[in-house]
């Protein structure tokens, strides 16, 4: 999630997290296109802890979180007779044992062994009859460490919202007092008739809201047109051009060598110091995100050149955060941007400046404000048509990046300190996904690779690490 800022605020814990009772139109799109399993939007996070976990305390922590965060006890219910987005309803059969799963480390319990355990978990789809999350507790890692492989569906929340939800699991101090256990949330289940009525009322309210906003916008537009007719024509033209750029179809990735796709993955990690990355970005007056994306793009460049390929640009997918200052929305608030990033520069500083300009242009696209209305229209298409459309759009991406600001202070869970948190975003049609999550003074980067597109993953990771070293050398 592109934040465009370097220092996240100290996170706060709450005694309750409010969610909408329906998916937004963009969340409904993510849900619908999973008819094609290659487009699954599963987010996986490996939380590494510096000691063993208190099992009884851990169970209580997750039990409490499932009561404070209603979404953790809710399943998705669609209404085939309505065009309203799917509804979140309490699961009357919720069983924490299904979602919280114990496991022993394989091999000698190294980080590589942990990632080998996480890879097939990340590949698997969810049981749609249950809440869309799982947590695998891994004990017996080297150095008396433990870990939690946390997986949730992207329709629940995005990366920034996910960090907010995780704070309901973690403590902010080692000796934090036990938080009170709230009552179980009600698991209200509607029958088919009630769902239809509820969906009809939802659509009615939404259409009335759209009509009011359109009328207000029309009055304002008329005033602007009278005051500045030429400016109004230009603004309308720019908006139309922006919509065309965002929705333009692409038939294939730009990479001449990363063209195959599969349902498999390979997970890897790397870390780098936060201060050095920020200092490198400031060489161009940019943000941490500029250094992060430049490292990913330069890694792609180095890997292509290793194989005798010299593309001038590659297509990157990146979520643009749309939360406003002070917003505590736990759901999804982002715009999915597609950016052709330059990869022909030999000088990493020149590449960073060029990437900074491209990302800023994507963030300022006028059509970003129309994501929900456009999603509403697309959701009215048959699922098979919708899946084919998005399959074309998403498979045309070479790689994805996402930058999520995490906790700047130490976190604790069930008697153990959090040593690192590595996020793994979904491939969703791309060859590579590189996701960053800051934690204290470190940047933890999770790399999700499709081995069909990148058969020599170790070679790719070597070039990616070298690329980030080159970026840090700019500090």
C-alpha positions in Angstrom: 0.0 0.0 0.0 1.7 3.2 -1.1 1.6 5.5 1.8 3.7 8.4 0.6 4.9 9.0 4.1 7.9 7.9 6.1 6.8 7.7 9.8 3.6 5.9 10.8 2.0 7.1 14.0 2.1 5.0 17.1 -0.8 2.6 16.7 -3.7 2.5 19.2 -5.7 -0.4 20.5 -9.4 -0.3 20.7 -12.2 -2.1 22.6 -14.2 -2.6 19.4 -13.6 -2.5 15.6 -16.5 -1.3 13.5 -17.1 -2.8 10.0 -19.8 -2.3 7.4 -22.3 -5.2 7.1 -21.7 -5.4 3.4 -18.7 -5.6 1.1 -18.0 -2.4 -0.8 -18.2 -2.7 -4.6 -14.5 -3.1 -5.0 -14.4 -5.8 -2.3 -17.2 -7.6 -4.1 -15.1 -7.5 -7.3 -12.2 -9.2 -5.5 -14.7 -11.8 -4.2 -16.3 -12.4 -7.6 -13.2 -12.8 -9.8 -11.9 -15.7 -7.6 -13.9 -17.9 -9.9 -10.5 -18.0 -11.5 -8.2 -19.4 -8.7 -5.2 -17.6 -10.2 -6.9 -14.3 -9.2 -7.2 -15.2 -5.5 -6.5 -12.3 -3.2 -5.1 -14.1 -0.2 -2.8 -12.1 2.1 -0.3 -14.1 4.3 1.9 -12.8 7.1 4.6 -14.6 9.0 5.0 -13.3 12.5 8.3 -14.4 14.1 8.4 -14.4 17.9 11.5 -14.5 20.0 10.4 -17.2 22.4 7.8 -19.9 23.0 4.1 -19.0 23.3 1.8 -19.6 26.2 -0.9 -21.7 24.5 -3.7 -20.9 27.0 -3.0 -17.2 26.8 -2.7 -17.4 23.0 -6.1 -19.1 22.7 -7.6 -16.4 25.0 -6.1 -13.7 22.9 -7.6 -15.0 19.6 -10.9 -15.7 21.3 -11.0 -12.1 22.5 -10.0 -10.7 19.1 -12.8 -12.7 17.5 -15.3 -10.9 19.8 -13.8 -7.4 19.4 -13.4 -7.7 15.6 -16.8 -9.0 14.4 -15.4 -9.8 10.9 -13.3 -12.7 12.4 -16.6 -14.5 13.2 -18.5 -13.6 10.0 -18.9 -15.4 6.7 -19.9 -14.1 3.3 -23.5 -14.5 2.1 -24.4 -13.6 -1.4 -27.9 -13.1 -2.8 -28.3 -14.4 -6.3 -31.5 -12.5 -6.7 -29.9 -9.1 -6.1 -27.2 -6.9 -7.5 -26.2 -5.7 -4.0 -22.7 -6.6 -2.8 -22.4 -9.8 -0.7 -23.3 -9.4 3.0 -21.3 -10.3 6.1 -23.2 -12.5 8.5 -22.2 -14.1 11.8 -21.2 -17.7 11.5 -23.5 -19.7 13.8 -21.1 -22.6 13.7 -17.9 -20.5 14.4 -15.2 -22.8 15.9 -11.9 -21.2 16.9 -10.2 -24.5 16.7 -10.7 -24.5 12.9 -9.0 -21.1 12.5 -6.3 -21.4 15.2 -4.1 -24.4 14.2 -1.1 -25.9 16.0 2.0 -27.1 14.1 5.6 -28.2 14.7 8.4 -26.7 12.7 9.9 -28.9 10.0 13.5 -29.5 9.4 15.9 -27.7 11.7 13.4 -24.9 12.2 15.2 -22.2 10.2 13.5 -19.2 8.5 13.7 -21.1 5.2 11.8 -24.0 6.9 9.2 -21.7 8.1 8.7 -20.2 4.6 8.4 -23.8 3.3 5.5 -24.3 5.7 3.9 -21.0 4.8 4.0 -21.4 1.0 1.3 -24.1 0.6 -0.9 -22.3 3.2 -0.7 -19.2 1.1 -1.6 -21.2 -2.0 -4.8 -22.6 -0.6 -8.2 -21.0 -1.0 -10.6 -20.4 1.8 -13.7 -22.5 2.8 -16.4 -20.0 1.8 -18.8 -21.4 4.4 -16.6 -20.1 7.2 -14.9 -16.8 8.2 -12.1 -15.9 5.9 -9.0 -16.2 8.1 -6.6 -18.8 9.5 -3.7 -18.7 11.9 -1.1 -21.6 12.1 0.9 -21.5 15.3 4.4 -23.0 14.6 6.4 -24.1 17.6 10.0 -25.5 17.7 11.8 -23.0 15.5 15.6 -22.7 15.9 16.7 -20.6 18.8 13.6 -21.5 20.9 11.6 -19.2 18.6 8.0 -19.6 17.5 5.9 -18.1 14.7 2.3 -17.5 13.6 1.4 -17.8 9.9 -1.6 -15.6 9.6 -3.7 -15.7 6.5 -6.8 -13.6 5.6 -8.8 -12.8 2.6 -8.2 -9.4 1.0 -12.0 -8.6 1.1 -11.7 -8.4 4.9 -9.2 -5.5 4.8 -6.1 -4.1 3.0 -2.6 -4.0 4.4 -3.1 -0.8 6.4 -6.4 -2.1 7.9 -4.7 -5.4 8.5 -2.1 -3.7 10.8 -5.0 -2.2 12.7 -6.6 -5.6 13.2 -3.4 -7.2 14.3 -3.1 -4.7 17.1 -6.1 -6.4 18.6 -3.9 -9.5 18.9 -0.7 -7.9 20.1 0.2 -6.1 23.3 2.2 -2.9 23.4 4.3 -3.8 26.4 5.7 -7.0 27.9 3.7 -6.7 31.1 0.5 -5.4 29.6 -2.5 -6.2 31.9 -5.0 -8.8 30.7 -7.7 -7.1 28.7 -11.4 -7.9 29.6 -13.3 -10.5 27.6 -16.3 -9.0 25.9 -19.5 -11.0 25.2 -19.8 -13.1 22.0 -21.3 -11.0 19.2 -24.7 -12.2 18.0 -24.7 -14.5 15.0 -27.8 -13.3 13.2 -28.6 -15.4 10.2 -31.1 -14.0 7.7 -33.3 -16.3 5.6 -33.4 -15.9 1.8 -36.5 -13.6 1.9 -34.9 -11.3 4.6 -31.6 -11.2 2.6 -33.5 -10.1 -0.5 -35.4 -7.4 1.3 -32.2 -6.2 3.0 -30.4 -6.1 -0.3 -33.2 -4.3 -2.0 -33.2 -1.6 0.8 -29.4 -1.4 0.5 -29.6 -0.7 -3.2 -32.4 1.8 -2.7 -30.4 3.7 -0.2 -27.3 3.6 -2.4 -29.1 4.8 -5.5 -30.7 7.6 -3.6 -27.3 8.6 -2.3 -25.8 8.5 -5.8 -28.6 10.6 -7.1 -28.1 13.2 -4.4 -24.4 13.4 -5.0 -24.9 13.5 -8.8 -27.3 16.4 -8.4 -25.0 18.2 -6.1 -22.1 17.6 -8.5 -24.3 18.7 -11.4 -25.1 22.0 -9.7 -21.5 22.6 -8.9 -20.4 21.6 -12.4 -23.0 24.1 -13.9 -21.6 26.9 -11.7 -18.1 26.0 -12.7 -19.0 25.8 -16.4 -20.6 29.3 -16.2 -17.6 30.7 -14.3 -15.0 28.9 -16.4 -16.4 27.1 -19.5 -13.0 26.3 -20.9 -11.7 24.9 -17.6 -14.8 22.7 -17.2 -14.3 21.2 -20.7 -10.6 20.5 -20.0 -11.4 18.9 -16.6 -14.1 16.6 -18.2 -11.6 15.6 -20.9 -8.9 14.9 -18.3 -11.3 12.7 -16.3 -12.3 10.7 -19.4 -8.7 10.2 -20.4 -7.9 9.1 -16.9 -10.7 6.5 -16.9 -9.4 5.2 -20.2 -5.9 4.9 -18.9 -7.0 3.0 -15.8 -9.3 0.6 -17.6 -7.4 0.1 -20.8 -7.0 -3.6 -21.6 -3.6 -5.2 -21.8 -3.1 -8.6 -23.4 0.2 -9.7 -22.0 3.0 -8.6 -19.6 5.8 -6.4 -20.8 8.5 -8.8 -19.7 9.8 -11.0 -22.5 11.0 -13.7 -20.1 8.5 -13.7 -17.2 5.4 -14.8 -19.2 4.2 -18.1 -17.8 1.8 -18.3 -14.8 0.8 -21.0 -12.4 -1.0 -21.6 -9.1 2.2 -22.3 -7.3 4.4 -19.9 -5.3 7.8 -19.5 -3.6 8.2 -17.3 -0.6 11.4 -15.5 0.5 12.3 -12.6 2.7 14.9 -9.8 3.1 15.3 -6.9 5.5 16.9 -3.5 5.5 17.4 -0.6 7.9 14.6 2.0 7.8 16.8 5.0 8.4 19.1 4.2 5.4 16.2 3.6 3.1 14.6 7.0 4.1 18.0 8.7 3.6 18.3 7.2 0.1 14.9 8.5 -0.8 15.7 12.0 0.4 18.4 12.3 -2.2 15.5 13.1 -4.6 13.2 14.7 -2.0 11.1 11.5 -2.1 9.6 9.2 0.4 10.4 5.7 1.7 8.1 4.3 -1.0 10.4 5.6 -3.7 13.4 3.7 -2.3 11.3 0.6 -1.9 9.8 0.5 -5.3 13.2 1.4 -6.9 14.8 -1.6 -5.2 12.1 -3.9 -6.6 12.3 -2.4 -10.1 16.1 -2.6 -10.1 15.9 -6.2 -9.0 13.7 -6.9 -12.0 16.1 -5.1 -14.2 19.1 -7.0 -13.0 17.4 -10.3 -13.3 16.3 -9.6 -16.9 19.8 -8.5 -17.8 21.2 -11.7 -16.3 19.1 -13.5 -18.8 20.2 -11.3 -21.7 16.9 -9.3 -21.8 16.9 -5.4 -21.8 13.3 -4.1 -21.5 12.9 -0.4 -21.2 9.9 -0.6 -18.9 7.8 -3.1 -16.9 4.2 -3.0 -15.7 3.8 -2.7 -12.0 0.6 -3.1 -9.9 0.5 -1.0 -6.7 -2.3 -0.2 -4.3 -2.7 3.6 -3.7 -3.9 4.3 -0.1 -7.0 6.5 -0.1 -7.4 6.8 3.7 -7.6 10.4 4.9 -5.6 11.7 7.8 -6.9 10.3 11.1 -9.1 7.7 9.4 -9.4 4.4 11.3 -11.3 2.5 8.6 -10.4 -1.2 9.1 -11.7 -2.3 5.7 -10.3 -1.7 2.2 -9.4 1.8 1.2 -7.2 1.7 -1.8 -7.1 2.2 -5.6 -5.4 -0.5 -7.7 -2.9 1.3 -9.9 -1.0 0.0 -12.9 2.2 1.8 -13.6 4.7 1.3 -16.4 8.0 1.8 -14.5 11.3 2.6 -16.4 14.0 -0.1 -16.0 16.5 1.1 -18.5 18.4 3.6 -16.3 21.9 2.4 -15.2 22.1 5.0 -12.5 19.9 4.0 -9.5 19.3 7.7 -8.6 18.0 8.5 -12.0 15.8 5.4 -11.8 14.4 6.5 -8.5 13.6 10.0 -9.8 11.8 8.5 -12.8 9.8 6.1 -10.6 8.9 8.9 -8.2 7.4 10.8 -11.1 5.4 7.9 -12.4 4.0 6.9 -9.0 3.1 10.5 -8.2 1.2 10.7 -11.6 -0.6 7.5 -10.7 -1.6 8.8 -7.3 -3.0 12.0 -8.9 -5.1 10.3 -11.5 -8.5 12.0 -11.6 -10.3 8.7 -12.1 -9.1 7.4 -8.7 -12.2 9.1 -7.2 -14.4 6.9 -9.4 -13.2 3.5 -8.3 -16.4 2.6 -6.3 -18.9 3.8 -9.0 -16.9 1.9 -11.7 -16.8 -1.2 -9.5 -20.6 -0.9 -9.1 -21.1 -1.0 -12.8 -18.6 -3.9 -13.3 -20.3 -6.0 -10.7 -23.4 -6.0 -12.9 -21.6 -8.0 -15.5 -21.9 -11.8 -15.4 -19.2 -13.4 -13.2 -17.7 -15.3 -16.2 -17.3 -12.0 -18.2 -16.0 -10.2 -15.1 -13.4 -12.9 -14.4 -12.2 -12.9 -18.0 -11.9 -9.1 -18.0 -9.9 -8.9 -14.8 -7.9 -12.0 -15.8 -6.7 -10.1 -18.8 -5.9 -6.9 -16.8 -4.1 -8.6 -14.0 -2.1 -11.1 -16.0 -0.7 -8.2 -17.9 1.2 -7.1 -14.8 4.8 -8.1 -14.5 5.2 -7.5 -10.7 3.4 -5.9 -7.8 4.6 -3.8 -4.9 2.9 -2.8 -1.7 4.2 -0.7 1.2 2.5 -0.9 4.5 3.6 1.2 7.6 3.7 -1.0 10.6 4.3 -0.5 14.4 7.3 1.7 15.2 7.4 0.3 18.8 7.9 -3.3 20.1 5.0 -5.7 20.1 4.3 -8.7 22.2 2.0 -11.7 21.9 1.1 -14.4 24.5 4.3 -14.1 26.5 6.8 -13.6 23.6 8.2 -10.5 21.9 7.7 -10.0 18.1 11.0 -10.2 16.4 9.9 -9.6 12.8 6.7 -9.5 10.7 7.0 -10.5 7.0 4.0 -9.8 4.7 3.3 -11.7 1.5 0.8 -10.2 -0.9 -1.1 -12.2 -3.5 0.4 -12.8 -6.9 -3.1 -12.4 -8.6 -1.7 -12.9 -12.1 1.7 -11.3 -11.6 5.1 -13.0 -11.7 6.3 -11.4 -8.5 4.8 -9.6 -5.5 7.2 -7.6 -3.2 5.5 -6.3 -0.1 7.1 -4.2 2.7 6.0 -3.8 6.3 8.0 -1.6 8.6 8.5 -2.7 12.2 10.5 -0.6 14.7 13.6 0.5 12.8 13.6 -2.4 10.2 11.9 -2.9 6.9 10.7 -6.5 6.6 10.1 -7.4 2.9 8.2 -10.5 1.9 8.7 -11.8 -1.7 6.1 -14.0 -3.4 7.3 -15.5 -6.7 5.5 -17.6 -9.3 8.1 -20.4 -10.1 6.5 -20.8 -13.6 7.5 -17.2 -14.4 10.8 -17.3 -12.4 12.2 -20.9 -12.4 15.5 -19.8 -10.9 14.1 -18.1 -7.8 17.5 -18.1 -6.0 19.1 -16.2 -8.8 16.2 -13.7 -8.8 16.6 -13.2 -5.0 20.3 -12.6 -5.3 19.7 -9.8 -7.8 16.9 -8.4 -5.7 19.2 -8.2 -2.6 21.9 -6.6 -4.7 19.5 -4.1 -6.0 18.4 -3.0 -2.5 22.1 -2.8 -1.5 22.6 -0.4 -4.4 19.6 1.7 -3.3 20.9 1.9 0.3 24.3 2.9 -1.0 22.7 6.2 -2.1 22.1 7.1 1.6 
